[in-house]
Amino acid sequence: MLTIRRAKPEDAQAIGAVFDAAVREGWKYLGEIAAQPMFPPEEWDDEVAKHAPPNALLVAICEADRLIGFVAVHPAEGEMYLLFVHPDHAGSGVGRALLEAAHEVLRSAGCREAFLYTHEQNQRAIAVYEAAGYRRDGTVRESEFRGVHLREPRLVKVLT
């Protein structure tokens, strides 16, 4: 059984561990920077604090009472900000359950659509989002992260 709930401060380091494991496995296209933790532990504490209401950081807890995924949303903008599932649980429906929970938070806040950005080479994430009804709208965000140029298409979904 999967439980999805709001993150608590004590979840911060487990959230960081899921992020690091997912990035090591899924972001190999970023090279060496994906192999090492990207953020120090205190940044995960800050991330949980920044997602107090009206924002939301939701976590997925498995039957063994372990945190195995998380999603963050910013209802004021309609943005889905983060979605990560531990690679040991990829393909098991955790990501879909987190997406639906995120969409419900956005709907409850009055959002009629959701948007997100993801790296153009992150084919697994793009496939998950497209299967959930997201479509590219032609916008691409470009930035630099630790010396790596990032191109992230914007994907949008109408929330019904």
URVEN-V295275 format. One record per residue. N is the residue number from 1. RES is the residue in one small letter. OMEGA is omega in whole degrees, -180 to 180 (NA if undefined). NEAR is the number of other ideal C-beta (glycine too) atoms within 10 Angstrom. Layout:
BEGIN
n | res | omega | near
N | RES | OMEGA | NEAR
N | RES | OMEGA | NEAR
END
This chain:
BEGIN
n | res | omega | near
1 | m | -179 | 5
2 | l | 176 | 15
3 | t | 175 | 11
4 | i | -179 | 18
5 | r | 175 | 11
6 | r | 177 | 15
7 | a | 175 | 23
8 | k | 179 | 10
9 | p | -178 | 10
10 | e | 177 | 9
11 | d | -168 | 20
12 | a | -176 | 20
13 | q | 176 | 14
14 | a | 176 | 18
15 | i | 178 | 22
16 | g | 180 | 22
17 | a | 177 | 16
18 | v | 179 | 24
19 | f | -177 | 19
20 | d | -180 | 19
21 | a | -179 | 17
22 | a | -180 | 21
23 | v | 179 | 19
24 | r | -177 | 14
25 | e | -169 | 14
26 | g | -176 | 19
27 | w | -180 | 18
28 | k | 178 | 11
29 | y | 177 | 12
30 | l | 176 | 18
31 | g | -173 | 11
32 | e | -176 | 9
33 | i | 179 | 13
34 | a | -175 | 17
35 | a | -177 | 13
36 | q | 174 | 9
37 | p | -176 | 14
38 | m | -174 | 16
39 | f | 177 | 12
40 | p | -176 | 10
41 | p | -177 | 11
42 | e | 177 | 11
43 | e | 177 | 12
44 | w | 174 | 22
45 | d | 179 | 17
46 | d | -178 | 12
47 | e | 178 | 20
48 | v | -179 | 22
49 | a | -179 | 12
50 | k | -177 | 12
51 | h | 170 | 20
52 | a | 179 | 12
53 | p | 15 | 9
54 | p | 175 | 11
55 | n | 179 | 17
56 | a | 170 | 22
57 | l | -177 | 23
58 | l | 179 | 21
59 | v | 175 | 22
60 | a | -179 | 25
61 | i | -179 | 17
62 | c | -179 | 17
63 | e | -180 | 9
64 | a | 178 | 6
65 | d | 176 | 7
66 | r | 176 | 14
67 | l | -175 | 17
68 | i | 179 | 24
69 | g | 178 | 25
70 | f | 177 | 28
71 | v | 177 | 27
72 | a | 178 | 23
73 | v | 176 | 28
74 | h | -175 | 18
75 | p | -179 | 19
76 | a | 179 | 10
77 | e | -174 | 13
78 | g | -174 | 19
79 | e | 166 | 19
80 | m | -167 | 25
81 | y | -178 | 18
82 | l | 171 | 17
83 | l | -179 | 22
84 | f | 176 | 24
85 | v | 177 | 25
86 | h | -177 | 22
87 | p | 177 | 15
88 | d | -177 | 12
89 | h | 179 | 19
90 | a | 178 | 17
91 | g | -177 | 10
92 | s | 179 | 14
93 | g | -179 | 11
94 | v | 180 | 22
95 | g | 179 | 23
96 | r | 179 | 13
97 | a | 178 | 18
98 | l | 177 | 25
99 | l | -179 | 22
100 | e | 178 | 12
101 | a | 177 | 19
102 | a | 179 | 25
103 | h | 179 | 20
104 | e | 176 | 15
105 | v | -180 | 22
106 | l | 178 | 24
107 | r | -179 | 14
108 | s | 178 | 10
109 | a | 178 | 16
110 | g | 180 | 9
111 | c | 178 | 19
112 | r | 175 | 10
113 | e | 177 | 13
114 | a | 174 | 26
115 | f | 177 | 17
116 | l | 173 | 22
117 | y | 174 | 18
118 | t | -177 | 20
119 | h | -176 | 18
120 | e | 178 | 14
121 | q | -179 | 14
122 | n | -173 | 17
123 | q | 179 | 12
124 | r | 180 | 13
125 | a | -180 | 20
126 | i | 179 | 17
127 | a | 178 | 10
128 | v | -178 | 19
129 | y | 179 | 24
130 | e | 177 | 13
131 | a | 179 | 11
132 | a | 176 | 15
133 | g | 177 | 15
134 | y | 177 | 24
135 | r | 176 | 12
136 | r | 179 | 14
137 | d | 177 | 12
138 | g | 178 | 8
139 | t | 176 | 12
140 | v | 176 | 13
141 | r | 178 | 11
142 | e | -180 | 8
143 | s | 175 | 10
144 | e | 176 | 8
145 | f | 179 | 11
146 | r | 176 | 10
147 | g | 179 | 8
148 | v | 177 | 15
149 | h | -180 | 8
150 | l | 172 | 16
151 | r | -176 | 12
152 | e | 175 | 17
153 | p | 176 | 19
154 | r | 178 | 17
155 | l | -175 | 22
156 | v | 177 | 17
157 | k | 172 | 20
158 | v | 178 | 10
159 | l | -178 | 14
160 | t | NA | 8
END
